[in-house]
Structure formats: structure tokens, C-alpha cells
Amino acid sequence: QQDSLQFQTITPEMVKQAISQRGTMGRHPYLFFTEEDINRIQQYYNNGNPLFKSICDYNIKLANNAVVYDLPTYHLDDANLRLEDMHNFPVNSLPPLAMAYKLTGDTVYLKRIKAVLNAVVGFDDWGAPRHFLDAGVGTTYVAIAYDLVYDMMSKQERNDIEEAIMEKALKPGLEGMKNDAFWTTQRQNWNGICHTGIRLGAYICYERNPELCAEIIAMTMNHETEYIRAFEPMGQTEEGQSYFDYGVSFMEIGFETDKHVMGTEFGLSNTNGLRNAGWFPLRSGGTCAGVSLGDGDVLTSVALPRLWLAKNHDDTGLGKIIFDKLKGAANYDWRLMEFFDEDFYNRCMDSEDAAMPQLDNLIPALDLVSFRNKWTTNGNFISIHAASNAASHGHLDAGQVDIQANGVHWVMGSLGKDVYVYPGYFSATSPDYNDSKGEQTIAGRNHIYRLRAEGKTAVVVQGDGTPDIRPDQNPQGLPIIEKIVSKPRGGYTVVDLTDCYSRDVIEYKRGIMMSENRQLMTVQDEIVTNNEESTIWWLMNTP
């Protein structure tokens, strides 16, 4: 279904024609926040919905914190890879600072924006030579803030910023797209993030070089179709909830900006996968907490669906769930100021409660099979992860089980990601799975406890009964879901994990079951080892 999805090829001529017909180019702000949006936001903030006021007040709080922190400096992380200040804070504080300035008129925010922009303009690069994600993320934030305060910048400041975007993001981004750099073709979060950043930068620089920027805009949209395919057919991605949210949080910026600047995103967001994606955080989560997979964060609550996905597809049932959850939230994404619309809000709150998904679910690509007895936080929930160990950001977690009941996450399948700058975090492991037993000589990804099966609610088989530094599951292992049975009073699934333990077993099957009118949850393992001296460790994480 992913490969059968068809898209038209977007040409530079189509881009130029759409921009010309729209006629907003150069009338700042016109990117993610337009002048009409700013007026609407100010009106809502002064006279409108209490929830929206809370969203704006939280944004101003973020901006107040940002003005007292150190300015960005050019330095790499401990892995000598990521340009930390471009990827994270303080550059990611630029949109909240710019919106705080628009809402209050306080020039302290404007001064800070100019200082941050001036600092990053002086960087040797924005991360493109080593880790293009830094350039994609940073260019997105720079473009949005620059567009919002454009009228307050001098001619020299404008020239410096646009020149930096062109040299540090657009030109290396164009080279990457022409040479099929990995982030341009893969169906994972880098694709959506990097192409969004390049596209926003191209909109900013369009009047400097329309021909080049139209080419770049068209290429980013054509390449991003590969990321859009990842969500087919049910809104999932194999990367799990954390990286799903990360990627979509930039994709939504890109498509909203396309509509503002061109009046269209050429239908890219109108797919079944993205129409269903709003429900993914609920379907992939438990009753009281999310299910952490691979390099995802430990999710202590069920993740909040993206408001843009509900609004873009006019899903008022999902919107009602989101707005209800937002009313009790402790923090708010600054993007919500753009996506909050009183008409949509009122229609959501007046709508009937949405029909929740079925109790038993298989999420394709993620290969998460789950059973529950109801959709409330005190419900029973059990799941098993059966995706390839070689998935993007994947761990050795085949067969990972999560169990939740009575508002408690009793069995945590994963402890989440570890620190990315640890030596070897993204390096090959030696000795590898099928190598002879030996001593570790250099750090590798599958030496790290949280990434190994021993760090999961999973099984470890030691073939000769002694400790082993080699990976405890085959990093290329592929589980097979043999059977899923769903009935009104319960259900079960059986997963063949033999390929993931091929070094140490003849056969291994793990099953989970919800029975007794969905009140009893069972995990069952059937293992035939290939060595009578084998030791089997049955491991479980608890909160």
C-alpha cells in the first residue's frame, strides 16, 4: 500500500505559478504565521477562549525564560557530530520569542531574536556537512522568526540572514537532494524535518533567486512523498510514537506554510495514511501510558495527538479528544497558536463523542499487537512488539511486552533511549551476533544495556550458559506474527521469534492473551534451545 500510493510530480513551473497566483510573497509575515493569523491570535488572546489564553501565556513564559539564557555558540556534541545550539535550544526558542513580541510588543523579545540570529549567521555552518538534521531543524526556526520580525530588521540584517540561509542550508540541501542523500529517500523523520527546513528557507530567499528556489521547493515536496508513504495505510510509522511526533511536528509546519505561500500543498497531506495518523498516538498507546519502542522516550502518559492532523482533515471527534486533553495540560506547543481556530473548536466541542477504535489492534509497520478491555485510563492493556530489529531507531526488542491495568503501567517493555553521544551509540557492534564469542574491543550500539534484550521485558538465551557481550538478539532478526484472534470476551496473538534468536534456539514462540472477559492477561513462551547447557533469562521492567 505504501508503494502503490501515487503522487503527481511537482515542477518548478507549478511552484512559480502558484506563488504568483497567491500573491502573498514578500508581504511579511506570510510563512507559518500570516498577518491575518497574527490578528486572529491577538483577538483570541485578548477576548477569547480561556484554553487559547493558556496556550499563549505558556508561550510567553517560554520566551521569558529564553531571554536570560546564553546566546548560541558554535560547538559540537561529545560525539563531534551534532551542532547542539542549532538543533536544540536556544535556536528552537526563536518562534516563541517572535510570537511573544507580536502578542505584547515588548522589545526585549525582539532584541533577543536579533541577538540569536546574529549569532547563528556567524556560524561556520549549520550542521549540513556532518548531520543535516541540524540544518533542517534550525532553518525552520530561523525562517519562522525572521519572517515574523522582518519589518523590524535593517537591510543589512536581512541580507546577512538570507545569505546565511542560502549558503548554510539551501545549497547543501540542494546538493543532498540531487545526490540522493539518505535523508532524502528514507521513510523516516529526517525526511520530513529536513525538507521542511529547506523549503521554508527557499520561501524566504525566493525573491533573491526565484528560479533556484522554485527548483528547491519542488524537489523538497517530491522527495517528501517518501516520508508520506510511511504513514500508509493506518497512520503509523515504524519509528514509534516519539519520532512519529517529531517528524509530524515539522511536516505540519511545511504543509501549512505551503498553503499560505502557494495556496496549495498539491494534495500531499490528503492521503489515507495522514487522515488516520491523528489516531496513531491513541492506537499505539496503552490505557494509562504510552508504549515506548526503540529510541523513543519513556511515555508516562498516552501521547497527545497532533491538532493539525485533526483540523486538516476536519476530524471533529478527534479534535474533541485533543481539546479535552489540552484543558488539563501542563505545557503547550507553540504551533497550537496557529492551529487553534474557534470555529473548529466550537464544532469539536459540540460534536458527538468519537467512536473509539476497536479494542484489539495490529499496527502495520510498527507491528504492535495489542488487546484492551476499554479505552479509559483504568482499563486493562497488553501488547507485544513484533517488528524488525533493523527498523529505524530500533532496539533488540522483538517480543517486548507491556502490561497496564487499574491506572498503573505494571510491566514496562522498554526503558527508552539512552544518551545519543555515548561512544558507539550509532556504531556497528563487534563481536556481532554470529561472530565467535570474544572480548569487546570497541563500543557498539548493541553493547548498551537499554538497547539490548536484557534491558527489555523480553527473553535472553545464553547458549552455553555463560555471559556474552555479543548482541542478545539478531540485529537483523525479523519476527513473524503467526496468528491474531480477536473475540468479544478476549483475544490472543502468537509471534514466532526464532529468527531473532537464531544463534541460540531451534524454535521460539511468544504469545500474549487477554481472557476471562478481558480481565486476565497472560504471557506464554515456548522455547527449544540448541544447547542443553543454555541458560534462559526471563526479564521484566517495572516502574
Residue pairs with C-beta under 8 A, 6 or more apart in sequence:
1 232
1 233
2 187
2 229
2 230
2 232
2 233
3 229
5 225
5 228
5 229
5 232
5 271
5 273
7 222
7 225
7 228
7 267
7 268
8 266
8 267
9 222
10 218
10 221
10 222
10 266
11 218
12 211
12 214
12 215
12 217
12 218
13 214
14 218
14 266
15 214
15 217
15 218
15 262
16 210
16 214
18 262
18 263
18 264
19 25
19 206
19 214
19 261
19 262
21 263
22 261
22 262
22 263
24 30
24 34
24 260
24 261
25 203
25 206
25 207
25 261
26 207
27 35
28 35
28 147
28 148
28 150
28 151
29 35
29 37
29 38
29 147
29 148
29 150
30 147
30 260
30 261
31 143
31 144
31 147
31 200
31 203
31 204
31 257
31 260
31 261
32 95
32 144
32 147
32 200
32 253
32 256
32 257
32 260
32 338
33 41
33 99
33 102
33 144
33 147
33 148
33 337
33 338
34 260
37 338
38 102
38 148
41 56
41 99
41 102
41 103
41 337
41 338
42 102
42 103
44 52
44 53
44 56
44 340
44 342
45 52
45 53
45 56
45 103
48 342
49 340
49 342
49 345
51 323
51 326
51 327
51 340
51 345
52 337
52 340
52 342
54 332
55 326
55 332
55 336
55 337
55 340
56 99
56 103
56 337
58 331
58 332
59 96
59 99
59 100
59 103
59 332
59 334
59 337
60 96
60 100
60 103
60 104
62 93
62 96
62 100
62 334
63 93
63 96
63 97
63 99
63 100
63 101
63 109
63 112
64 100
65 93
66 89
66 90
66 93
66 96
66 97
66 112
67 97
67 108
67 109
67 112
69 89
69 90
69 93
70 90
71 90
71 115
71 116
71 119
72 85
72 86
72 90
72 91
72 116
72 119
72 120
72 123
73 85
73 119
74 83
74 85
74 122
74 123
74 124
75 83
75 84
75 85
76 82
76 83
76 84
76 130
77 84
77 420
77 421
78 421
79 420
79 421
79 423
79 425
81 130
81 131
81 421
82 127
82 130
82 131
82 133
82 134
82 420
82 421
83 123
83 125
83 126
83 127
83 130
83 131
83 134
83 138
85 91
85 120
86 120
86 123
86 126
86 127
86 134
86 135
86 137
86 138
87 127
87 131
87 133
87 134
87 137
87 138
90 116
91 116
91 120
91 137
91 138
91 141
91 142
92 137
92 141
93 116
94 113
94 116
94 117
94 141
94 142
94 144
94 145
95 141
95 144
95 145
95 148
95 334
96 334
97 109
97 112
97 113
97 116
97 145
98 109
98 113
98 144
98 145
98 148
98 149
99 148
99 334
99 337
100 106
100 109
101 107
101 109
101 110
101 113
101 148
101 149
102 148
110 149
110 152
113 145
113 149
114 149
114 153
114 157
116 145
117 142
117 145
117 146
117 157
117 161
118 157
118 160
120 126
120 138
120 142
120 164
121 160
121 161
121 164
123 164
123 168
125 135
125 168
125 172
126 134
126 135
126 138
126 139
126 164
126 168
126 169
127 133
127 134
127 135
127 138
128 134
128 135
128 168
128 169
128 172
128 173
128 176
129 172
132 172
132 173
132 176
132 181
132 183
132 190
132 194
133 183
133 190
133 193
133 194
135 168
135 169
135 172
135 173
135 194
135 197
136 169
136 173
136 183
136 190
136 193
136 194
136 195
136 196
136 197
136 198
136 250
137 193
137 197
137 250
138 169
138 197
139 165
139 168
139 169
139 197
139 198
139 200
139 201
140 193
140 196
140 197
140 200
140 250
140 253
142 161
142 165
142 201
143 165
143 197
143 200
143 201
143 203
143 204
144 200
144 253
146 153
146 161
146 204
147 204
150 158
153 161
161 204
162 204
162 205
162 208
165 201
165 204
165 205
166 201
166 205
166 208
166 209
169 197
169 198
169 201
170 198
170 201
170 202
170 205
170 212
170 213
170 216
173 194
173 197
173 198
173 201
173 216
173 220
174 198
174 212
174 215
174 216
174 219
176 183
176 184
176 194
177 184
177 198
177 216
177 219
177 220
177 223
178 219
182 190
183 190
183 191
183 194
184 191
184 194
184 195
184 223
184 226
185 191
185 223
185 226
186 226
186 227
186 392
187 226
187 227
187 229
187 230
187 237
187 238
188 227
188 230
188 237
188 238
188 239
188 243
188 247
188 392
188 393
189 227
189 237
189 239
189 243
189 244
189 246
189 247
189 250
191 223
191 224
191 226
191 227
191 247
192 224
192 227
192 247
192 248
192 250
192 251
192 254
193 246
193 247
193 250
195 220
195 221
195 223
195 224
195 227
195 254
196 220
196 224
196 250
196 251
196 253
196 254
197 250
198 216
198 220
199 216
199 217
199 220
199 221
199 254
199 257
199 258
200 253
200 254
200 257
202 213
202 214
202 216
202 217
202 220
203 213
203 217
203 257
203 261
205 213
206 213
206 214
206 217
220 254
221 258
221 265
221 266
221 268
224 251
224 254
224 268
225 268
227 247
227 251
228 268
228 269
228 271
228 273
228 274
229 273
230 237
230 238
230 273
230 365
231 237
231 271
231 273
231 274
231 276
231 277
232 271
232 272
232 273
233 272
233 273
233 276
233 364
234 273
234 276
234 280
234 283
234 363
234 364
235 273
235 274
235 275
235 276
235 277
235 278
235 279
235 280
235 283
236 244
236 277
236 280
236 284
236 363
236 364
236 365
236 366
237 243
237 244
237 247
237 280
237 365
237 366
238 365
238 366
238 387
238 388
238 391
238 392
238 394
239 247
239 294
239 295
239 296
239 391
239 392
239 393
240 284
240 291
240 292
240 293
240 294
240 295
240 296
240 366
240 393
241 280
241 281
241 284
241 285
241 290
241 291
241 292
241 293
241 296
241 299
241 303
242 292
242 295
242 296
242 297
242 299
243 295
243 296
243 392
243 393
244 277
244 280
244 281
245 281
245 303
245 306
248 277
248 306
248 308
248 309
249 306
249 333
249 335
251 269
252 306
252 308
252 309
252 312
252 335
252 339
253 335
254 265
255 265
255 268
255 269
255 312
256 308
256 338
256 339
258 264
258 265
258 266
258 268
259 265
269 312
274 309
274 312
274 313
275 313
275 315
277 306
277 309
278 305
278 306
278 309
278 310
278 313
278 315
278 318
279 305
279 318
279 357
280 305
280 363
281 290
281 302
281 303
281 304
281 305
282 302
282 305
282 321
282 356
282 357
282 375
283 357
283 361
283 363
284 290
284 291
284 363
284 366
284 368
285 291
285 299
285 302
285 303
286 302
286 370
286 372
286 381
286 383
286 402
286 404
286 409
287 302
287 372
287 374
287 375
287 376
287 377
287 378
287 379
287 380
287 381
287 404
287 405
287 407
288 301
288 302
288 377
288 378
288 379
288 381
288 404
288 407
288 408
288 409
289 299
289 300
289 301
289 302
289 404
289 409
290 299
290 300
290 301
290 302
290 303
291 299
291 368
291 370
291 383
291 385
291 402
291 413
292 298
292 299
292 412
292 413
292 414
292 415
292 416
293 366
293 368
293 385
293 387
293 395
293 397
293 400
293 413
293 414
294 391
294 392
294 393
294 394
294 395
294 397
294 414
294 417
295 393
295 394
295 395
295 416
295 417
296 393
296 414
296 416
296 417
297 416
297 417
298 412
298 414
298 415
298 416
300 409
304 322
304 325
304 326
304 329
305 318
305 321
305 322
307 319
307 322
307 326
307 335
307 336
307 339
307 340
308 335
308 339
309 315
309 318
310 316
310 318
310 319
310 322
310 348
311 319
311 339
311 341
311 344
314 344
315 354
316 344
316 347
316 348
316 351
317 348
317 351
317 352
317 353
317 354
317 355
318 354
319 344
319 345
319 347
319 348
319 351
320 348
320 349
320 351
320 353
320 354
321 354
322 348
323 345
323 348
323 349
326 332
326 336
356 375
358 486
359 371
359 372
359 373
359 374
359 375
359 486
359 518
360 370
360 371
360 372
360 484
360 486
360 491
361 368
361 369
361 370
362 368
362 369
362 481
362 484
363 370
365 387
366 385
366 387
367 385
367 386
367 387
367 388
367 479
367 481
368 383
368 384
368 385
368 386
368 387
369 383
369 384
369 386
369 481
369 484
369 493
369 495
369 512
370 381
370 382
370 383
370 384
371 381
371 382
371 383
371 486
371 490
371 491
371 492
371 512
371 513
371 514
371 518
371 521
372 379
372 380
372 381
372 382
372 514
372 518
373 379
373 380
373 514
373 517
373 518
373 519
374 380
377 407
378 405
378 406
378 407
379 404
379 405
380 404
380 405
380 514
380 518
380 519
380 521
381 402
381 403
381 404
381 405
382 401
382 402
382 403
382 404
382 512
382 513
382 514
382 521
382 523
383 401
383 402
383 413
383 512
384 399
384 400
384 401
384 493
384 495
384 510
384 512
385 397
385 398
385 399
385 400
385 401
385 413
386 398
386 399
386 479
386 480
386 481
386 495
387 394
387 398
387 479
388 394
388 476
388 477
388 478
388 479
389 395
389 396
389 397
389 398
389 473
389 474
389 475
389 476
389 477
389 478
389 500
390 475
390 476
390 477
390 478
393 417
395 414
395 450
395 451
395 452
395 455
395 456
396 446
396 451
396 452
396 453
396 456
396 471
396 472
396 473
396 475
396 500
397 413
397 414
397 453
397 456
397 458
397 473
398 453
398 458
398 473
398 477
398 479
398 495
398 497
398 500
399 456
399 458
399 459
399 479
399 495
399 497
399 500
399 510
400 413
400 414
400 456
400 457
400 458
401 411
401 413
401 457
401 458
401 510
401 512
401 523
402 409
402 411
402 412
402 413
402 457
403 409
403 410
403 411
403 521
403 523
404 410
404 411
405 521
408 543
409 543
410 542
410 543
411 457
411 540
411 541
411 542
412 457
412 541
412 542
412 543
413 456
413 457
413 458
413 541
414 450
414 455
414 456
414 457
414 541
415 450
415 455
415 456
415 541
416 450
417 450
418 425
418 448
418 449
418 450
418 451
419 425
420 426
422 443
422 448
423 443
424 442
424 443
424 444
424 445
424 447
424 448
425 445
425 448
426 445
427 442
427 443
427 444
427 445
428 444
428 445
429 444
429 445
429 446
429 447
429 470
429 471
429 475
430 440
430 441
430 442
430 444
431 437
431 438
431 440
431 469
431 470
432 470
432 471
432 475
433 470
433 471
433 473
433 474
433 475
433 476
433 503
434 474
434 503
435 470
437 468
437 470
438 469
439 469
440 447
440 469
445 451
446 452
446 471
446 475
447 469
449 455
452 471
452 472
452 473
453 459
453 460
453 472
453 473
453 539
454 460
454 472
454 537
454 539
455 541
456 539
456 541
457 539
457 540
457 541
458 473
458 539
459 501
459 508
459 510
459 525
459 527
459 536
459 537
459 538
459 539
460 472
460 536
460 537
460 539
461 472
461 501
461 504
461 505
461 508
461 527
461 529
461 534
461 535
461 536
461 537
462 468
462 504
462 534
462 535
462 536
462 537
463 503
463 504
463 529
463 530
463 531
463 533
463 534
464 531
464 533
464 534
465 533
465 534
465 535
466 535
473 500
473 501
474 499
474 500
474 501
474 502
474 503
477 497
477 499
477 500
477 501
477 502
478 499
478 500
479 495
479 496
479 497
479 499
479 500
480 495
480 496
480 499
481 493
481 494
481 495
481 496
482 494
482 495
482 496
482 509
483 492
483 493
483 494
484 491
484 492
484 493
485 491
485 492
485 493
489 515
489 516
489 517
489 518
490 513
490 514
490 515
490 516
490 517
490 518
491 513
491 514
492 511
492 512
492 513
492 514
492 515
493 511
493 512
494 509
494 510
494 511
495 509
495 510
495 511
496 507
496 508
496 509
497 508
497 509
497 510
498 505
498 506
498 507
498 508
498 509
500 508
501 508
504 529
504 530
504 531
504 534
505 527
505 528
505 529
505 530
506 528
506 529
506 530
507 526
507 527
507 528
508 525
508 526
508 527
508 528
509 525
509 526
510 523
510 524
510 525
510 526
511 522
511 523
511 524
511 526
512 521
512 522
512 523
512 524
513 520
513 521
513 522
513 524
514 520
514 521
514 522
515 522
525 538
527 536
529 536
